[in-house]
Amino acid sequence: MEKVIQIEGMSCQHCVGHVEAALGQVAGGRKVRVDLPQKKATVELDGTVPDEKLKAAVEDVGYDVIAIWEKD
């Protein structure tokens, strides 16, 4: 399963690194890709990870989650 997270507050590659590291530590996270210009992160997950857990990981490193949805 893949989820896409719309994130506000990222402005540079350091921000990308913070978000990638935070989401990579979420239980079940396999692969994280952050698209800075689109302000989105795509996370491949093993099994089901609640959106609240993904949101908390991003917000804990100082960024705002606008929306989370499953990728088609």
mmCIF file as Biopython writes it, N, C-alpha, C and O atoms, coordinates in Angstrom:
data_model
#
loop_
_atom_site.group_PDB
_atom_site.id
_atom_site.type_symbol
_atom_site.label_atom_id
_atom_site.label_alt_id
_atom_site.label_comp_id
_atom_site.label_asym_id
_atom_site.label_entity_id
_atom_site.label_seq_id
_atom_site.pdbx_PDB_ins_code
_atom_site.Cartn_x
_atom_site.Cartn_y
_atom_site.Cartn_z
_atom_site.occupancy
_atom_site.B_iso_or_equiv
_atom_site.auth_seq_id
_atom_site.auth_asym_id
_atom_site.pdbx_PDB_model_num
ATOM 1   N N  . MET A ? 1  ? 0.832  -1.169 0.000  1.0 0.0 1  A 1 
ATOM 2   C CA . MET A ? 1  ? 0.000  0.000  0.000  1.0 0.0 1  A 1 
ATOM 3   C C  . MET A ? 1  ? 0.887  1.245  0.000  1.0 0.0 1  A 1 
ATOM 4   O O  . MET A ? 1  ? 1.931  1.284  0.650  1.0 0.0 1  A 1 
ATOM 5   N N  . GLU A ? 2  ? 0.449  2.250  -0.738 1.0 0.0 2  A 1 
ATOM 6   C CA . GLU A ? 2  ? 1.151  3.537  -0.742 1.0 0.0 2  A 1 
ATOM 7   C C  . GLU A ? 2  ? 0.199  4.629  -0.282 1.0 0.0 2  A 1 
ATOM 8   O O  . GLU A ? 2  ? -0.980 4.643  -0.634 1.0 0.0 2  A 1 
ATOM 9   N N  . LYS A ? 3  ? 0.741  5.543  0.514  1.0 0.0 3  A 1 
ATOM 10  C CA . LYS A ? 3  ? -0.030 6.713  0.928  1.0 0.0 3  A 1 
ATOM 11  C C  . LYS A ? 3  ? 0.740  7.960  0.525  1.0 0.0 3  A 1 
ATOM 12  O O  . LYS A ? 3  ? 1.971  7.981  0.528  1.0 0.0 3  A 1 
ATOM 13  N N  . VAL A ? 4  ? -0.009 8.994  0.178  1.0 0.0 4  A 1 
ATOM 14  C CA . VAL A ? 4  ? 0.562  10.282 -0.185 1.0 0.0 4  A 1 
ATOM 15  C C  . VAL A ? 4  ? 0.187  11.273 0.906  1.0 0.0 4  A 1 
ATOM 16  O O  . VAL A ? 4  ? -0.955 11.317 1.362  1.0 0.0 4  A 1 
ATOM 17  N N  . ILE A ? 5  ? 1.176  12.072 1.317  1.0 0.0 5  A 1 
ATOM 18  C CA . ILE A ? 5  ? 0.968  13.051 2.384  1.0 0.0 5  A 1 
ATOM 19  C C  . ILE A ? 5  ? 1.284  14.433 1.831  1.0 0.0 5  A 1 
ATOM 20  O O  . ILE A ? 5  ? 2.392  14.677 1.353  1.0 0.0 5  A 1 
ATOM 21  N N  . GLN A ? 6  ? 0.316  15.330 1.895  1.0 0.0 6  A 1 
ATOM 22  C CA . GLN A ? 6  ? 0.518  16.730 1.496  1.0 0.0 6  A 1 
ATOM 23  C C  . GLN A ? 6  ? 1.078  17.468 2.702  1.0 0.0 6  A 1 
ATOM 24  O O  . GLN A ? 6  ? 0.466  17.469 3.770  1.0 0.0 6  A 1 
ATOM 25  N N  . ILE A ? 7  ? 2.247  18.101 2.538  1.0 0.0 7  A 1 
ATOM 26  C CA . ILE A ? 7  ? 2.964  18.701 3.662  1.0 0.0 7  A 1 
ATOM 27  C C  . ILE A ? 7  ? 3.280  20.170 3.372  1.0 0.0 7  A 1 
ATOM 28  O O  . ILE A ? 7  ? 3.738  20.514 2.283  1.0 0.0 7  A 1 
ATOM 29  N N  . GLU A ? 8  ? 3.033  21.014 4.346  1.0 0.0 8  A 1 
ATOM 30  C CA . GLU A ? 8  ? 3.402  22.431 4.253  1.0 0.0 8  A 1 
ATOM 31  C C  . GLU A ? 8  ? 4.577  22.704 5.185  1.0 0.0 8  A 1 
ATOM 32  O O  . GLU A ? 8  ? 4.722  22.068 6.229  1.0 0.0 8  A 1 
ATOM 33  N N  . GLY A ? 9  ? 5.416  23.666 4.784  1.0 0.0 9  A 1 
ATOM 34  C CA . GLY A ? 9  ? 6.507  24.102 5.640  1.0 0.0 9  A 1 
ATOM 35  C C  . GLY A ? 9  ? 7.886  23.647 5.187  1.0 0.0 9  A 1 
ATOM 36  O O  . GLY A ? 9  ? 8.891  24.102 5.733  1.0 0.0 9  A 1 
ATOM 37  N N  . MET A ? 10 ? 7.955  22.761 4.200  1.0 0.0 10 A 1 
ATOM 38  C CA . MET A ? 10 ? 9.256  22.318 3.694  1.0 0.0 10 A 1 
ATOM 39  C C  . MET A ? 10 ? 9.772  23.360 2.701  1.0 0.0 10 A 1 
ATOM 40  O O  . MET A ? 10 ? 9.032  23.830 1.837  1.0 0.0 10 A 1 
ATOM 41  N N  . SER A ? 11 ? 11.068 23.717 2.838  1.0 0.0 11 A 1 
ATOM 42  C CA . SER A ? 11 ? 11.607 24.739 1.940  1.0 0.0 11 A 1 
ATOM 43  C C  . SER A ? 11 ? 12.959 24.374 1.333  1.0 0.0 11 A 1 
ATOM 44  O O  . SER A ? 11 ? 13.440 25.077 0.445  1.0 0.0 11 A 1 
ATOM 45  N N  . CYS A ? 12 ? 13.590 23.274 1.800  1.0 0.0 12 A 1 
ATOM 46  C CA . CYS A ? 12 ? 14.922 22.943 1.306  1.0 0.0 12 A 1 
ATOM 47  C C  . CYS A ? 12 ? 15.189 21.442 1.444  1.0 0.0 12 A 1 
ATOM 48  O O  . CYS A ? 12 ? 14.345 20.693 1.935  1.0 0.0 12 A 1 
ATOM 49  N N  . GLN A ? 13 ? 16.361 21.022 1.009  1.0 0.0 13 A 1 
ATOM 50  C CA . GLN A ? 13 ? 16.712 19.608 1.081  1.0 0.0 13 A 1 
ATOM 51  C C  . GLN A ? 13 ? 16.891 19.125 2.525  1.0 0.0 13 A 1 
ATOM 52  O O  . GLN A ? 13 ? 16.711 17.939 2.801  1.0 0.0 13 A 1 
ATOM 53  N N  . HIS A ? 14 ? 17.236 20.014 3.432  1.0 0.0 14 A 1 
ATOM 54  C CA . HIS A ? 14 ? 17.312 19.624 4.847  1.0 0.0 14 A 1 
ATOM 55  C C  . HIS A ? 14 ? 15.920 19.242 5.356  1.0 0.0 14 A 1 
ATOM 56  O O  . HIS A ? 14 ? 15.765 18.281 6.109  1.0 0.0 14 A 1 
ATOM 57  N N  . CYS A ? 15 ? 14.915 20.007 4.933  1.0 0.0 15 A 1 
ATOM 58  C CA . CYS A ? 15 ? 13.531 19.694 5.292  1.0 0.0 15 A 1 
ATOM 59  C C  . CYS A ? 15 ? 13.145 18.323 4.744  1.0 0.0 15 A 1 
ATOM 60  O O  . CYS A ? 15 ? 12.532 17.517 5.445  1.0 0.0 15 A 1 
ATOM 61  N N  . VAL A ? 16 ? 13.501 18.066 3.505  1.0 0.0 16 A 1 
ATOM 62  C CA . VAL A ? 16 ? 13.222 16.776 2.876  1.0 0.0 16 A 1 
ATOM 63  C C  . VAL A ? 16 ? 13.847 15.656 3.707  1.0 0.0 16 A 1 
ATOM 64  O O  . VAL A ? 16 ? 13.201 14.641 3.966  1.0 0.0 16 A 1 
ATOM 65  N N  . GLY A ? 17 ? 15.083 15.836 4.121  1.0 0.0 17 A 1 
ATOM 66  C CA . GLY A ? 17 ? 15.774 14.832 4.922  1.0 0.0 17 A 1 
ATOM 67  C C  . GLY A ? 17 ? 15.087 14.577 6.254  1.0 0.0 17 A 1 
ATOM 68  O O  . GLY A ? 17 ? 14.993 13.431 6.695  1.0 0.0 17 A 1 
ATOM 69  N N  . HIS A ? 18 ? 14.602 15.643 6.903  1.0 0.0 18 A 1 
ATOM 70  C CA . HIS A ? 18 ? 13.896 15.485 8.175  1.0 0.0 18 A 1 
ATOM 71  C C  . HIS A ? 18 ? 12.615 14.671 7.987  1.0 0.0 18 A 1 
ATOM 72  O O  . HIS A ? 18 ? 12.324 13.770 8.774  1.0 0.0 18 A 1 
ATOM 73  N N  . VAL A ? 19 ? 11.860 14.994 6.946  1.0 0.0 19 A 1 
ATOM 74  C CA . VAL A ? 19 ? 10.594 14.299 6.699  1.0 0.0 19 A 1 
ATOM 75  C C  . VAL A ? 19 ? 10.852 12.840 6.308  1.0 0.0 19 A 1 
ATOM 76  O O  . VAL A ? 19 ? 10.161 11.939 6.783  1.0 0.0 19 A 1 
ATOM 77  N N  . GLU A ? 20 ? 11.846 12.607 5.444  1.0 0.0 20 A 1 
ATOM 78  C CA . GLU A ? 20 ? 12.170 11.228 5.045  1.0 0.0 20 A 1 
ATOM 79  C C  . GLU A ? 20 ? 12.572 10.392 6.255  1.0 0.0 20 A 1 
ATOM 80  O O  . GLU A ? 20 ? 12.130 9.252  6.398  1.0 0.0 20 A 1 
ATOM 81  N N  . ALA A ? 21 ? 13.400 10.947 7.116  1.0 0.0 21 A 1 
ATOM 82  C CA . ALA A ? 21 ? 13.852 10.212 8.304  1.0 0.0 21 A 1 
ATOM 83  C C  . ALA A ? 21 ? 12.684 9.920  9.242  1.0 0.0 21 A 1 
ATOM 84  O O  . ALA A ? 21 ? 12.570 8.811  9.764  1.0 0.0 21 A 1 
ATOM 85  N N  . ALA A ? 22 ? 11.821 10.905 9.457  1.0 0.0 22 A 1 
ATOM 86  C CA . ALA A ? 22 ? 10.690 10.733 10.371 1.0 0.0 22 A 1 
ATOM 87  C C  . ALA A ? 22 ? 9.735  9.661  9.859  1.0 0.0 22 A 1 
ATOM 88  O O  . ALA A ? 22 ? 9.312  8.786  10.616 1.0 0.0 22 A 1 
ATOM 89  N N  . LEU A ? 23 ? 9.397  9.731  8.573  1.0 0.0 23 A 1 
ATOM 90  C CA . LEU A ? 23 ? 8.466  8.750  8.022  1.0 0.0 23 A 1 
ATOM 91  C C  . LEU A ? 23 ? 9.109  7.372  7.904  1.0 0.0 23 A 1 
ATOM 92  O O  . LEU A ? 23 ? 8.425  6.355  8.020  1.0 0.0 23 A 1 
ATOM 93  N N  . GLY A ? 24 ? 10.411 7.335  7.677  1.0 0.0 24 A 1 
ATOM 94  C CA . GLY A ? 24 ? 11.120 6.066  7.587  1.0 0.0 24 A 1 
ATOM 95  C C  . GLY A ? 24 ? 11.122 5.303  8.894  1.0 0.0 24 A 1 
ATOM 96  O O  . GLY A ? 24 ? 11.258 4.080  8.900  1.0 0.0 24 A 1 
ATOM 97  N N  . GLN A ? 25 ? 10.971 6.017  10.011 1.0 0.0 25 A 1 
ATOM 98  C CA . GLN A ? 25 ? 10.958 5.375  11.327 1.0 0.0 25 A 1 
ATOM 99  C C  . GLN A ? 25 ? 9.579  4.876  11.735 1.0 0.0 25 A 1 
ATOM 100 O O  . GLN A ? 25 ? 9.441  4.156  12.724 1.0 0.0 25 A 1 
ATOM 101 N N  . VAL A ? 26 ? 8.558  5.259  10.971 1.0 0.0 26 A 1 
ATOM 102 C CA . VAL A ? 26 ? 7.205  4.806  11.287 1.0 0.0 26 A 1 
ATOM 103 C C  . VAL A ? 26 ? 7.130  3.293  11.064 1.0 0.0 26 A 1 
ATOM 104 O O  . VAL A ? 26 ? 7.599  2.783  10.046 1.0 0.0 26 A 1 
ATOM 105 N N  . ALA A ? 27 ? 6.556  2.608  11.991 1.0 0.0 27 A 1 
ATOM 106 C CA . ALA A ? 27 ? 6.443  1.146  11.885 1.0 0.0 27 A 1 
ATOM 107 C C  . ALA A ? 27 ? 5.808  0.766  10.558 1.0 0.0 27 A 1 
ATOM 108 O O  . ALA A ? 27 ? 4.749  1.280  10.196 1.0 0.0 27 A 1 
ATOM 109 N N  . GLY A ? 28 ? 6.456  -0.133 9.838  1.0 0.0 28 A 1 
ATOM 110 C CA . GLY A ? 28 ? 5.924  -0.605 8.567  1.0 0.0 28 A 1 
ATOM 111 C C  . GLY A ? 28 ? 6.379  0.205  7.365  1.0 0.0 28 A 1 
ATOM 112 O O  . GLY A ? 28 ? 6.129  -0.197 6.229  1.0 0.0 28 A 1 
ATOM 113 N N  . GLY A ? 29 ? 7.031  1.317  7.582  1.0 0.0 29 A 1 
ATOM 114 C CA . GLY A ? 29 ? 7.477  2.136  6.458  1.0 0.0 29 A 1 
ATOM 115 C C  . GLY A ? 29 ? 8.609  1.462  5.706  1.0 0.0 29 A 1 
ATOM 116 O O  . GLY A ? 29 ? 9.629  1.117  6.304  1.0 0.0 29 A 1 
ATOM 117 N N  . ARG A ? 30 ? 8.447  1.271  4.414  1.0 0.0 30 A 1 
ATOM 118 C CA . ARG A ? 30 ? 9.488  0.623  3.619  1.0 0.0 30 A 1 
ATOM 119 C C  . ARG A ? 30 ? 10.271 1.637  2.801  1.0 0.0 30 A 1 
ATOM 120 O O  . ARG A ? 30 ? 11.501 1.645  2.834  1.0 0.0 30 A 1 
ATOM 121 N N  . LYS A ? 31 ? 9.575  2.484  2.075  1.0 0.0 31 A 1 
ATOM 122 C CA . LYS A ? 31 ? 10.245 3.426  1.190  1.0 0.0 31 A 1 
ATOM 123 C C  . LYS A ? 31 ? 9.524  4.765  1.267  1.0 0.0 31 A 1 
ATOM 124 O O  . LYS A ? 31 ? 8.295  4.824  1.255  1.0 0.0 31 A 1 
ATOM 125 N N  . VAL A ? 32 ? 10.303 5.832  1.345  1.0 0.0 32 A 1 
ATOM 126 C CA . VAL A ? 32 ? 9.743  7.180  1.427  1.0 0.0 32 A 1 
ATOM 127 C C  . VAL A ? 32 ? 10.352 8.017  0.309  1.0 0.0 32 A 1 
ATOM 128 O O  . VAL A ? 32 ? 11.568 8.030  0.122  1.0 0.0 32 A 1 
ATOM 129 N N  . ARG A ? 33 ? 9.500  8.711  -0.426 1.0 0.0 33 A 1 
ATOM 130 C CA . ARG A ? 33 ? 9.947  9.645  -1.459 1.0 0.0 33 A 1 
ATOM 131 C C  . ARG A ? 33 ? 9.297  10.996 -1.179 1.0 0.0 33 A 1 
ATOM 132 O O  . ARG A ? 33 ? 8.077  11.090 -1.046 1.0 0.0 33 A 1 
ATOM 133 N N  . VAL A ? 34 ? 10.112 12.030 -1.092 1.0 0.0 34 A 1 
ATOM 134 C CA . VAL A ? 34 ? 9.585  13.374 -0.845 1.0 0.0 34 A 1 
ATOM 135 C C  . VAL A ? 34 ? 9.813  14.218 -2.088 1.0 0.0 34 A 1 
ATOM 136 O O  . VAL A ? 34 ? 10.926 14.294 -2.607 1.0 0.0 34 A 1 
ATOM 137 N N  . ASP A ? 35 ? 8.745  14.850 -2.558 1.0 0.0 35 A 1 
ATOM 138 C CA . ASP A ? 35 ? 8.792  15.745 -3.718 1.0 0.0 35 A 1 
ATOM 139 C C  . ASP A ? 35 ? 8.640  17.169 -3.190 1.0 0.0 35 A 1 
ATOM 140 O O  . ASP A ? 35 ? 7.529  17.615 -2.903 1.0 0.0 35 A 1 
ATOM 141 N N  . LEU A ? 36 ? 9.763  17.881 -3.064 1.0 0.0 36 A 1 
ATOM 142 C CA . LEU A ? 36 ? 9.754  19.222 -2.476 1.0 0.0 36 A 1 
ATOM 143 C C  . LEU A ? 36 ? 8.893  20.208 -3.277 1.0 0.0 36 A 1 
ATOM 144 O O  . LEU A ? 36 ? 8.081  20.907 -2.672 1.0 0.0 36 A 1 
ATOM 145 N N  . PRO A ? 37 ? 9.034  20.299 -4.625 1.0 0.0 37 A 1 
ATOM 146 C CA . PRO A ? 37 ? 8.211  21.264 -5.359 1.0 0.0 37 A 1 
ATOM 147 C C  . PRO A ? 37 ? 6.701  20.991 -5.238 1.0 0.0 37 A 1 
ATOM 148 O O  . PRO A ? 37 ? 5.902  21.927 -5.213 1.0 0.0 37 A 1 
ATOM 149 N N  . GLN A ? 38 ? 6.321  19.726 -5.163 1.0 0.0 38 A 1 
ATOM 150 C CA . GLN A ? 38 ? 4.905  19.373 -5.046 1.0 0.0 38 A 1 
ATOM 151 C C  . GLN A ? 38 ? 4.422  19.360 -3.595 1.0 0.0 38 A 1 
ATOM 152 O O  . GLN A ? 38 ? 3.224  19.263 -3.329 1.0 0.0 38 A 1 
ATOM 153 N N  . LYS A ? 39 ? 5.378  19.460 -2.654 1.0 0.0 39 A 1 
ATOM 154 C CA . LYS A ? 39 ? 5.071  19.440 -1.219 1.0 0.0 39 A 1 
ATOM 155 C C  . LYS A ? 39 ? 4.337  18.157 -0.825 1.0 0.0 39 A 1 
ATOM 156 O O  . LYS A ? 39 ? 3.350  18.188 -0.090 1.0 0.0 39 A 1 
ATOM 157 N N  . LYS A ? 40 ? 4.845  17.024 -1.332 1.0 0.0 40 A 1 
ATOM 158 C CA . LYS A ? 40 ? 4.217  15.735 -1.066 1.0 0.0 40 A 1 
ATOM 159 C C  . LYS A ? 40 ? 5.267  14.701 -0.685 1.0 0.0 40 A 1 
ATOM 160 O O  . LYS A ? 40 ? 6.413  14.755 -1.132 1.0 0.0 40 A 1 
ATOM 161 N N  . ALA A ? 41 ? 4.850  13.761 0.149  1.0 0.0 41 A 1 
ATOM 162 C CA . ALA A ? 41 ? 5.664  12.590 0.457  1.0 0.0 41 A 1 
ATOM 163 C C  . ALA A ? 41 ? 4.836  11.364 0.102  1.0 0.0 41 A 1 
ATOM 164 O O  . ALA A ? 41 ? 3.639  11.310 0.386  1.0 0.0 41 A 1 
ATOM 165 N N  . THR A ? 42 ? 5.480  10.378 -0.521 1.0 0.0 42 A 1 
ATOM 166 C CA . THR A ? 42 ? 4.834  9.111  -0.819 1.0 0.0 42 A 1 
ATOM 167 C C  . THR A ? 42 ? 5.525  8.055  0.016  1.0 0.0 42 A 1 
ATOM 168 O O  . THR A ? 42 ? 6.751  7.950  0.014  1.0 0.0 42 A 1 
ATOM 169 N N  . VAL A ? 43 ? 4.723  7.268  0.735  1.0 0.0 43 A 1 
ATOM 170 C CA . VAL A ? 43 ? 5.254  6.266  1.651  1.0 0.0 43 A 1 
ATOM 171 C C  . VAL A ? 43 ? 4.718  4.899  1.253  1.0 0.0 43 A 1 
ATOM 172 O O  . VAL A ? 43 ? 3.506  4.706  1.154  1.0 0.0 43 A 1 
ATOM 173 N N  . GLU A ? 44 ? 5.627  3.944  1.024  1.0 0.0 44 A 1 
ATOM 174 C CA . GLU A ? 44 ? 5.223  2.555  0.814  1.0 0.0 44 A 1 
ATOM 175 C C  . GLU A ? 44 ? 5.149  1.910  2.183  1.0 0.0 44 A 1 
ATOM 176 O O  . GLU A ? 44 ? 6.073  2.038  2.986  1.0 0.0 44 A 1 
ATOM 177 N N  . LEU A ? 45 ? 4.058  1.220  2.449  1.0 0.0 45 A 1 
ATOM 178 C CA . LEU A ? 45 ? 3.839  0.661  3.776  1.0 0.0 45 A 1 
ATOM 179 C C  . LEU A ? 45 ? 3.662  -0.854 3.731  1.0 0.0 45 A 1 
ATOM 180 O O  . LEU A ? 45 ? 3.105  -1.402 2.780  1.0 0.0 45 A 1 
ATOM 181 N N  . ASP A ? 46 ? 4.147  -1.514 4.775  1.0 0.0 46 A 1 
ATOM 182 C CA . ASP A ? 46 ? 3.865  -2.926 5.015  1.0 0.0 46 A 1 
ATOM 183 C C  . ASP A ? 46 ? 2.619  -2.963 5.885  1.0 0.0 46 A 1 
ATOM 184 O O  . ASP A ? 46 ? 2.665  -2.571 7.051  1.0 0.0 46 A 1 
ATOM 185 N N  . GLY A ? 47 ? 1.522  -3.426 5.336  1.0 0.0 47 A 1 
ATOM 186 C CA . GLY A ? 47 ? 0.308  -3.505 6.145  1.0 0.0 47 A 1 
ATOM 187 C C  . GLY A ? 47 ? -0.338 -2.154 6.331  1.0 0.0 47 A 1 
ATOM 188 O O  . GLY A ? 47 ? -0.126 -1.228 5.548  1.0 0.0 47 A 1 
ATOM 189 N N  . THR A ? 48 ? -1.119 -2.058 7.367  1.0 0.0 48 A 1 
ATOM 190 C CA . THR A ? 48 ? -1.897 -0.850 7.623  1.0 0.0 48 A 1 
ATOM 191 C C  . THR A ? 48 ? -1.235 -0.009 8.708  1.0 0.0 48 A 1 
ATOM 192 O O  . THR A ? 48 ? -0.982 -0.485 9.815  1.0 0.0 48 A 1 
ATOM 193 N N  . VAL A ? 49 ? -0.963 1.230  8.375  1.0 0.0 49 A 1 
ATOM 194 C CA . VAL A ? 49 ? -0.440 2.199  9.339  1.0 0.0 49 A 1 
ATOM 195 C C  . VAL A ? 49 ? -1.471 3.323  9.407  1.0 0.0 49 A 1 
ATOM 196 O O  . VAL A ? 49 ? -1.808 3.912  8.379  1.0 0.0 49 A 1 
ATOM 197 N N  . PRO A ? 50 ? -1.973 3.627  10.595 1.0 0.0 50 A 1 
ATOM 198 C CA . PRO A ? 50 ? -2.984 4.693  10.710 1.0 0.0 50 A 1 
ATOM 199 C C  . PRO A ? 50 ? -2.445 6.045  10.237 1.0 0.0 50 A 1 
ATOM 200 O O  . PRO A ? 50 ? -1.279 6.379  10.450 1.0 0.0 50 A 1 
ATOM 201 N N  . ASP A ? 51 ? -3.321 6.807  9.593  1.0 0.0 51 A 1 
ATOM 202 C CA . ASP A ? 51 ? -2.946 8.146  9.128  1.0 0.0 51 A 1 
ATOM 203 C C  . ASP A ? 51 ? -2.446 9.006  10.284 1.0 0.0 51 A 1 
ATOM 204 O O  . ASP A ? 51 ? -1.544 9.825  10.108 1.0 0.0 51 A 1 
ATOM 205 N N  . GLU A ? 52 ? -3.027 8.823  11.459 1.0 0.0 52 A 1 
ATOM 206 C CA . GLU A ? 52 ? -2.634 9.624  12.623 1.0 0.0 52 A 1 
ATOM 207 C C  . GLU A ? 52 ? -1.160 9.407  12.967 1.0 0.0 52 A 1 
ATOM 208 O O  . GLU A ? 52 ? -0.480 10.332 13.410 1.0 0.0 52 A 1 
ATOM 209 N N  . LYS A ? 53 ? -0.675 8.197  12.764 1.0 0.0 53 A 1 
ATOM 210 C CA . LYS A ? 53 ? 0.726  7.889  13.070 1.0 0.0 53 A 1 
ATOM 211 C C  . LYS A ? 53 ? 1.656  8.584  12.063 1.0 0.0 53 A 1 
ATOM 212 O O  . LYS A ? 53 ? 2.705  9.106  12.442 1.0 0.0 53 A 1 
ATOM 213 N N  . LEU A ? 54 ? 1.272  8.589  10.799 1.0 0.0 54 A 1 
ATOM 214 C CA . LEU A ? 54 ? 2.055  9.287  9.775  1.0 0.0 54 A 1 
ATOM 215 C C  . LEU A ? 54 ? 2.049  10.791 10.041 1.0 0.0 54 A 1 
ATOM 216 O O  . LEU A ? 54 ? 3.087  11.450 9.970  1.0 0.0 54 A 1 
ATOM 217 N N  . LYS A ? 55 ? 0.873  11.320 10.346 1.0 0.0 55 A 1 
ATOM 218 C CA . LYS A ? 55 ? 0.742  12.750 10.624 1.0 0.0 55 A 1 
ATOM 219 C C  . LYS A ? 55 ? 1.602  13.154 11.819 1.0 0.0 55 A 1 
ATOM 220 O O  . LYS A ? 55 ? 2.295  14.171 11.772 1.0 0.0 55 A 1 
ATOM 221 N N  . ALA A ? 56 ? 1.559  12.361 12.885 1.0 0.0 56 A 1 
ATOM 222 C CA . ALA A ? 56 ? 2.343  12.671 14.086 1.0 0.0 56 A 1 
ATOM 223 C C  . ALA A ? 56 ? 3.833  12.672 13.786 1.0 0.0 56 A 1 
ATOM 224 O O  . ALA A ? 56 ? 4.564  13.518 14.301 1.0 0.0 56 A 1 
ATOM 225 N N  . ALA A ? 57 ? 4.296  11.738 12.962 1.0 0.0 57 A 1 
ATOM 226 C CA . ALA A ? 57 ? 5.727  11.666 12.629 1.0 0.0 57 A 1 
ATOM 227 C C  . ALA A ? 57 ? 6.182  12.936 11.924 1.0 0.0 57 A 1 
ATOM 228 O O  . ALA A ? 57 ? 7.253  13.465 12.223 1.0 0.0 57 A 1 
ATOM 229 N N  . VAL A ? 58 ? 5.373  13.427 10.987 1.0 0.0 58 A 1 
ATOM 230 C CA . VAL A ? 58 ? 5.723  14.647 10.239 1.0 0.0 58 A 1 
ATOM 231 C C  . VAL A ? 58 ? 5.630  15.872 11.140 1.0 0.0 58 A 1 
ATOM 232 O O  . VAL A ? 58 ? 6.514  16.730 11.118 1.0 0.0 58 A 1 
ATOM 233 N N  . GLU A ? 59 ? 4.578  15.956 11.922 1.0 0.0 59 A 1 
ATOM 234 C CA . GLU A ? 59 ? 4.396  17.125 12.783 1.0 0.0 59 A 1 
ATOM 235 C C  . GLU A ? 59 ? 5.425  17.182 13.904 1.0 0.0 59 A 1 
ATOM 236 O O  . GLU A ? 59 ? 5.783  18.267 14.361 1.0 0.0 59 A 1 
ATOM 237 N N  . ASP A ? 60 ? 5.901  16.024 14.349 1.0 0.0 60 A 1 
ATOM 238 C CA . ASP A ? 60 ? 6.923  15.996 15.404 1.0 0.0 60 A 1 
ATOM 239 C C  . ASP A ? 60 ? 8.253  16.613 14.959 1.0 0.0 60 A 1 
ATOM 240 O O  . ASP A ? 60 ? 9.044  17.053 15.793 1.0 0.0 60 A 1 
ATOM 241 N N  . VAL A ? 61 ? 8.500  16.646 13.640 1.0 0.0 61 A 1 
ATOM 242 C CA . VAL A ? 61 ? 9.736  17.272 13.148 1.0 0.0 61 A 1 
ATOM 243 C C  . VAL A ? 61 ? 9.484  18.684 12.612 1.0 0.0 61 A 1 
ATOM 244 O O  . VAL A ? 61 ? 10.360 19.281 11.986 1.0 0.0 61 A 1 
ATOM 245 N N  . GLY A ? 62 ? 8.268  19.217 12.863 1.0 0.0 62 A 1 
ATOM 246 C CA . GLY A ? 62 ? 8.027  20.631 12.623 1.0 0.0 62 A 1 
ATOM 247 C C  . GLY A ? 62 ? 7.306  21.024 11.351 1.0 0.0 62 A 1 
ATOM 248 O O  . GLY A ? 62 ? 7.368  22.188 10.955 1.0 0.0 62 A 1 
ATOM 249 N N  . TYR A ? 63 ? 6.627  20.102 10.701 1.0 0.0 63 A 1 
ATOM 250 C CA . TYR A ? 63 ? 5.926  20.429 9.456  1.0 0.0 63 A 1 
ATOM 251 C C  . TYR A ? 63 ? 4.436  20.155 9.604  1.0 0.0 63 A 1 
ATOM 252 O O  . TYR A ? 63 ? 4.025  19.397 10.482 1.0 0.0 63 A 1 
ATOM 253 N N  . ASP A ? 64 ? 3.633  20.765 8.756  1.0 0.0 64 A 1 
ATOM 254 C CA . ASP A ? 64 ? 2.181  20.637 8.839  1.0 0.0 64 A 1 
ATOM 255 C C  . ASP A ? 64 ? 1.663  19.668 7.783  1.0 0.0 64 A 1 
ATOM 256 O O  . ASP A ? 64 ? 2.017  19.766 6.609  1.0 0.0 64 A 1 
ATOM 257 N N  . VAL A ? 65 ? 0.825  18.734 8.212  1.0 0.0 65 A 1 
ATOM 258 C CA . VAL A ? 65 ? 0.185  17.799 7.291  1.0 0.0 65 A 1 
ATOM 259 C C  . VAL A ? 65 ? -1.169 18.386 6.896  1.0 0.0 65 A 1 
ATOM 260 O O  . VAL A ? 65 ? -2.004 18.690 7.747  1.0 0.0 65 A 1 
ATOM 261 N N  . ILE A ? 66 ? -1.363 18.536 5.588  1.0 0.0 66 A 1 
ATOM 262 C CA . ILE A ? 66 ? -2.599 19.095 5.067  1.0 0.0 66 A 1 
ATOM 263 C C  . ILE A ? 66 ? -3.610 17.991 4.755  1.0 0.0 66 A 1 
ATOM 264 O O  . ILE A ? 66 ? -4.802 18.135 5.023  1.0 0.0 66 A 1 
ATOM 265 N N  . ALA A ? 67 ? -3.118 16.884 4.185  1.0 0.0 67 A 1 
ATOM 266 C CA . ALA A ? 67 ? -4.003 15.776 3.809  1.0 0.0 67 A 1 
ATOM 267 C C  . ALA A ? 67 ? -3.185 14.503 3.640  1.0 0.0 67 A 1 
ATOM 268 O O  . ALA A ? 67 ? -1.984 14.547 3.375  1.0 0.0 67 A 1 
ATOM 269 N N  . ILE A ? 68 ? -3.860 13.370 3.799  1.0 0.0 68 A 1 
ATOM 270 C CA . ILE A ? 68 ? -3.264 12.050 3.563  1.0 0.0 68 A 1 
ATOM 271 C C  . ILE A ? 68 ? -4.280 11.233 2.789  1.0 0.0 68 A 1 
ATOM 272 O O  . ILE A ? 68 ? -5.463 11.207 3.130  1.0 0.0 68 A 1 
ATOM 273 N N  . TRP A ? 69 ? -3.808 10.565 1.743  1.0 0.0 69 A 1 
ATOM 274 C CA . TRP A ? 69 ? -4.709 9.705  0.970  1.0 0.0 69 A 1 
ATOM 275 C C  . TRP A ? 69 ? -3.945 8.507  0.416  1.0 0.0 69 A 1 
ATOM 276 O O  . TRP A ? 69 ? -2.719 8.526  0.301  1.0 0.0 69 A 1 
ATOM 277 N N  . GLU A ? 70 ? -4.708 7.457  0.073  1.0 0.0 70 A 1 
ATOM 278 C CA . GLU A ? 70 ? -4.102 6.269  -0.538 1.0 0.0 70 A 1 
ATOM 279 C C  . GLU A ? 70 ? -3.844 6.555  -1.999 1.0 0.0 70 A 1 
ATOM 280 O O  . GLU A ? 70 ? -4.677 7.148  -2.685 1.0 0.0 70 A 1 
ATOM 281 N N  . LYS A ? 71 ? -2.689 6.130  -2.470 1.0 0.0 71 A 1 
ATOM 282 C CA . LYS A ? 71 ? -2.336 6.311  -3.871 1.0 0.0 71 A 1 
ATOM 283 C C  . LYS A ? 71 ? -3.019 5.226  -4.681 1.0 0.0 71 A 1 
ATOM 284 O O  . LYS A ? 71 ? -3.025 4.055  -4.301 1.0 0.0 71 A 1 
ATOM 285 N N  . ASP A ? 72 ? -3.597 5.635  -5.809 1.0 0.0 72 A 1 
ATOM 286 C CA . ASP A ? 72 ? -4.260 4.661  -6.709 1.0 0.0 72 A 1 
ATOM 287 C C  . ASP A ? 72 ? -3.265 3.818  -7.444 1.0 0.0 72 A 1 
ATOM 288 O O  . ASP A ? 72 ? -3.649 2.957  -8.235 1.0 0.0 72 A 1 
#
